[in-house]
């Protein structure tokens, strides 16, 4: 697992490219994207997803177990 990605509205490359196109630097508020990126998404590295099929089922089972615990 990793910390995930920076939401696109805070991604430096996107902010800079938008500034290059428009001539002004602007960062928009995107609370749903920021919340999802920071608190609601489980990021798995690519190597986890390259595992054998049985291992992927084990990962899915573990995720379900965590979700059930968080909902109780």
N, C-alpha and C positions, 0 to 999 in steps of 0.2 A: 504494500500500500504506500501511497505517497500523499503529500499534502495537496496535490491537485494542481490546477492551472489558475493563473490570474484571470479574472473575468475579462472579457474582451474590452469592456469600457475602460479598464485600467491597464491594458496591455500596452507597453511602451511602443512597440513597433506599430501598432494600429493607431495610437494617439499621434505619433510622429508622422505617419503617412497621411492621416486625415489633415494634419496641420500643413503638410506639403501641398495637398490638393486645394485646401480652402484658404490658406494663408493665415489661419488663426488656430491657436491651440485651444481645444475645448474638450473637457472630460465630462461625460454625462453621468448622471446618477442612474444606476440600474439596480435597485435594491433586490429584486428577485434573483437576478443573475449573481449578484454578490453573495446573497444568503445561500443559494444553491452551491456555489463554488466553495464557500468557506465552511458550511455546516451540514449540508444535506446530501452530499454526493460522496460515494465511496470510489476512490480512484485506485485502479489496479494497474500495475506496470505491465508492459507488453509481455514480458517473459512469463508472467503468471498465466496469461491467456494463450501462451504457446505450449503449455503443459499437455500432458496426455489427457484424453477425454475423461477418464476416471477422476483425475485430479481436478478438472474443471467442475465436475459434479460435487467433489468435496468442498471446493471453494463456494459454490452456490449454497450448499448445505450450511456452511459456516455463516455465510451472510444472512440466510434465513433465520438462523439461530440468534444472531445478534439483533436482527430486526424484531423478532418476537420478544426478546428480553427488553428492548427499548420501549416496546408498546405496552408492556405489562406494568 
